[in-house]
Amino acid sequence: MNRSDFLKEMKNSFGETLKGIFSPFLEEKVEQVDDASSILSGEKWSELPPIDTTIEWGVRDFYLADESFNLIIQGENIQAFKKQCPTCKSLIMITAFDKKAKCFICDQSLSLVNFEGDLEVTRTEIKKRNEKWYIRRK
């Protein structure tokens, strides 16, 4: 190995070492900035109860303050939406046998496998941090 190859390898190795040392600190600072921006914008993140992500497909209902939500769990892919129909404000029902969300007042439905259909739902953002799941509330 000649001198220029050695110096190039030293430069790359030093950069990788620094990245390995500082990346956990930078990730923590980015999360803190994200939390601060959420607080300033009025968003609230609430912790969800433990979620089993090993199941192939499942539905879970939960309530936070005065809102009720449905969680659609497809492994690590988790979708959340409010259980209230945005059109008529009635309760959206889940039929697990055909994997659909239905509003019986508006006669609209939504497939919970591919999220296609005429029922519009109010989706809510979900994130995972430190092995815990959080949902965004406004």
C-alpha positions in Angstrom: 0.0 0.0 0.0 1.5 3.3 -1.0 1.3 6.5 1.1 -1.7 8.1 -0.7 -3.8 5.0 -0.3 -2.8 4.8 3.3 -3.8 8.4 4.0 -7.1 7.9 2.0 -7.9 4.8 4.1 -7.1 6.7 7.3 -9.4 9.6 6.3 -12.3 7.2 5.6 -11.7 5.2 8.8 -11.5 8.3 10.9 -14.7 9.6 9.4 -16.5 6.3 10.1 -15.2 6.3 13.7 -16.4 9.8 14.3 -19.8 9.0 12.8 -20.1 6.0 15.0 -19.2 8.0 18.1 -21.4 11.0 17.5 -24.5 9.5 15.8 -26.3 8.5 19.1 -25.8 12.0 20.4 -27.1 13.6 17.2 -30.1 11.3 17.0 -31.0 12.3 20.6 -30.7 16.0 19.8 -32.8 15.6 16.6 -35.5 13.9 18.7 -35.4 16.7 21.2 -35.8 19.3 18.5 -38.7 17.3 17.0 -40.4 17.1 20.5 -39.9 20.9 20.9 -41.4 21.7 17.5 -44.4 19.4 18.3 -45.0 21.2 21.6 -44.7 24.7 19.9 -47.2 23.7 17.2 -49.7 22.4 19.7 -49.4 18.7 18.9 -49.6 16.2 21.6 -48.1 12.7 21.5 -49.7 10.1 23.7 -48.2 6.7 24.5 -50.2 3.7 23.3 -50.5 0.5 25.3 -48.1 -2.3 24.1 -48.8 -3.5 20.6 -48.2 -7.0 19.3 -46.6 -6.5 15.9 -46.1 -10.2 15.3 -49.7 -10.7 14.2 -50.4 -10.8 10.5 -53.6 -8.6 10.7 -55.6 -7.2 13.6 -57.8 -4.4 14.8 -57.6 -2.7 18.2 -59.8 0.0 19.7 -58.6 2.5 22.2 -59.7 5.7 23.7 -57.6 8.9 24.6 -59.3 11.7 26.5 -62.5 12.3 24.5 -61.5 10.6 21.2 -61.7 7.0 20.1 -59.4 5.4 17.6 -59.0 2.2 15.6 -55.6 0.7 15.1 -55.1 -1.5 12.1 -52.1 -3.7 12.7 -50.4 -5.5 9.8 -47.0 -6.5 11.3 -44.9 -3.4 11.7 -47.2 -1.4 9.5 -49.7 0.3 11.9 -52.4 2.7 10.7 -54.7 4.7 13.1 -57.9 6.6 12.4 -60.7 8.1 14.3 -63.8 6.0 14.8 -66.1 8.9 13.8 -67.4 9.3 10.3 -66.4 12.8 9.1 -69.6 13.1 7.0 -72.4 12.2 9.5 -70.4 12.1 12.7 -71.7 8.6 13.6 -69.6 5.7 14.8 -67.6 3.8 12.2 -68.0 0.0 12.7 -65.3 -2.6 11.9 -66.4 -5.9 10.4 -63.4 -8.2 11.0 -64.7 -11.1 8.8 -64.3 -9.0 5.6 -61.7 -6.5 7.0 -63.8 -3.4 6.4 -64.7 -0.2 8.1 -68.3 0.8 7.5 -70.5 3.8 8.3 -74.0 2.3 8.2 -75.7 5.8 8.2 -73.8 7.0 5.0 -73.6 3.5 3.6 -69.9 3.8 2.8 -67.1 1.4 3.4 -63.3 1.2 3.4 -61.2 -1.9 2.9 -58.7 -2.1 5.8 -56.3 -4.3 3.8 -55.5 -1.8 1.1 -57.4 1.3 2.4 -59.5 1.6 -0.8 -63.2 2.6 -0.7 -65.6 5.5 -0.6 -65.4 6.0 3.2 -63.1 8.8 4.1 -61.5 8.4 7.5 -59.5 10.9 9.6 -56.1 9.3 9.8 -53.7 9.9 12.7 -49.9 9.7 12.7 -48.2 6.9 14.7 -44.5 6.7 15.5 -42.3 4.3 17.3 -39.6 5.5 19.7 -37.5 3.5 22.1 -39.7 0.4 21.6 -42.9 2.3 22.5 -45.6 3.4 20.2 -47.1 7.0 20.2 -50.1 8.6 18.5 -50.4 12.2 17.6 -53.3 14.2 18.8 -54.2 17.8 18.0 
